[in-house]
Amino acid sequence: MPSSVAFITLGCAKNEVDTADMQKLLLEAGYQLTNDYDNADVIIINTCSFIQPAIEESIDTIFEALSLESVSNGSTKLVVAGCMPARFGDDLATELTEPDAFLPCADEHTVVDVVNSLLGNNNAPETLSVTLEQGPSAYLKISDGCSRKCSYCTIPFIRGPYHSFPLDDIVKNAQELVDGGARELVLIAQDSGLWGRDFDQPDTLAHLLEVLAQTFPNTWLRVLYLQPSGVTDELLSVMKRYDTICNYFDIPLQHCDEAILRSMNRKGSKRAYLDLISRIRSVLPDVVLRTTLIVGYPGETEEQFEDLCDFLSEAEFDYAGAFAFSPEDGTVAATLPDQVDEDIKTDRLQVIRDLADSISSQKIAERQSMTVPVLILGTEEDGQIFGRTQQQAPDVDGVTYVDEGSLGEIAPYLITDTLLYEMEAERV
């Protein structure tokens, strides 16, 4: 029997893609994947370390794995991969001596060598050709790293500078995902709008989307994590031209106050952002907008917070995520004066989340009686079939429950009811 490897993936969708890449490499090298952690030969934990709560979750998961009898007696090897070893480097191995190996993001392509070494497999096995089976929706990473220097963010420490993946490689990866069953490709990056600008012959996200739309005419395309500067006229034009490109923007604005944005080392203002939103909606009237906001950033006054709430109300985002500022070691923001009290941050976070829920609930309720295509994703334990519309991104925007449908099918449905983020629909 081939040796078996089990994965535990924490954090964002980018980590899910990294895990899938490592799994494919291991399968091609002749290893077997398993969910039986007690009997796996190797467990690989793909960690997240973006903010302190993610670090704590990663550490808890590592110690849970270390408590398994097979790990504690040495019959199962434990590898800590991803963001934690990338962020903390040799310090992590010094403080955390129990794992058998550490594999930072930049070295994940060597996962086969690491596993071979741990298991004493010195002979390179015959390389197999493997296509991973996909669900109806799959993430497609188009770049890695980030060269922005936002004062609160650890991503540049973890992932390194921004670098776009070549167009041909992206199309090849997309073909593998579609061949594996994907009907929706969700394009992700630290900043999708920068794709192609770092090439010797610069390219654009708009061109990439057009190539994918023409190559895969029956596949939905969705772009996530787009900074304001990435919303170009060319991009809006391409999105308007193709029905399979979801009219959906995930633009993490973080705040609207110009002084706070400058302290964050970001550009923008309340007026500039409202103008951007108006420009998007003028071209794509049915567009869905999501943003992410930070409350309790150092120096944020009550007046600035209230202005943020006013901005949220005026912008009328379909979805808005909010987080309390987390002072991360190594970032400029962690050293700034006027750190906001934790209780104040908690109170502000609750206020803005309640406001975002109220706005979203109303916006989603307006979809009732619309007929829209739904991608069928699966069935709940009670037999309820569910999917997503083009207005709903995976994992964050809820799902649509339907009366009938087959896995991977895209068909028209009438929205009959909504409840906050969830919708109900009947087949037309």
Phi, psi and omega in degrees: 000137177293154176295149186246146180232132177247144180242144168235120184247126179244160173090211193271180181298331179297323176293326177297320178295317179298320177297315179299322178296317179294320179299318180296317178299318181291319177297319179294335178272002176097004178279163180247139176268146181213156171254006180271089185294331182291335185240006178290149174283328179219138170246129177245119177258114178270105193268165173237143179217029184297313177224169187304315178301325178291322177298316181297319178296319179297316180296317178300318181294321177299314182289330174297318178293320179296336180281347177297139183300320183293330177282316183295329179269000173090357181285337174246128179272144181244126178244129175259117186242172169087222194288323182297308177294334177289321183282319189258349174056221184295335179300326181294315180295329178290319183277331185238092189269348187288320180299155183275337180199157176236140187223092180293163184311314186294341183251009185295340177291348179263017186302324180295317179299319181295313181293319177304316182295318181294326184262000180072026178272094185275336182271124178291121181288163176296133182286130180259158174262120187231135170241118180288135174290138182246156166284181181296339179236137183219146176275140179234108182278128185252350176197175175216162178078175179206132178256359174289156181236056175300134193291345184256355197256141180259356186303316179301328177291325188275314189256348181080188184290158181295136173212125180283145173276144181300147182304314182298322179293320179296316179297320178297314179297320178298319179298319179296320180293317179294318177298331180277358175117001182288134173250351176225132174248122182256107183282126182228152177193172172293328178208092187298329184294342180274357186305134174087344184288342181266002177287157175302322171248097189305145178232180183227156175299322179302316179295318178301314180299319181295318178299314181294320180296323179284326182284326183234073188291347180253016184241131174292145175236131181227134180252130177242157172064069182243120177285157185308321183293343180279351181274087183263163176299323178298317179296313180300320180296316180294319180296323179292331187283332187242121180294336182279347174273117184296130175282076188216128177236127172250100186243101182285097184278331177075316178196173178241347182283127186296322180294318179294318178300320178295320178296328176285354186065041178235156176264161175125172178196170179302312182296317180297320180290320178295322176295320178298314180298317179298319180296317179298312183291334178291329179271320183237083186300333181264016184296148173251132184241132174237145173220171175232137183233148176247128175249154178077022175297147183310129179086355180296120180272168177298322179295318179293323177293317178297324177294324176297318178296318178298318178299316180300318179294319183288322183288329179054056174296144175292324179218143176215124173263147181223144181221147172280140179304135178240116181285105185264134179305135178093350179262154179297319185298331180293340183259000184288150174287175176060043173298136184280137180302142184300321180295322178294318178300317180297316180296315181296321180298318180294319180299312185286329175293320177297319179295316180298318178298319181296315180294315181298318181302317179291316180298318181289324178299331179292346179280348181302138181080359173281148171254120186222154174288143178234133174266120182281125187254335182165195183226133175291169180299330180275006178094356181290126180277139180221159177203199177222149171270175175294345180277357185236118176277155182296143170077339189239340189247016181080182182228173177243122178270132186235164184275337179199161180151158182246148182307128178085356180281143171244120184212161180282139179222149176265122178288118184255338182197156176222150175217100186054251184269346183268153176229156173240146184210155178241142181298133176272000000 
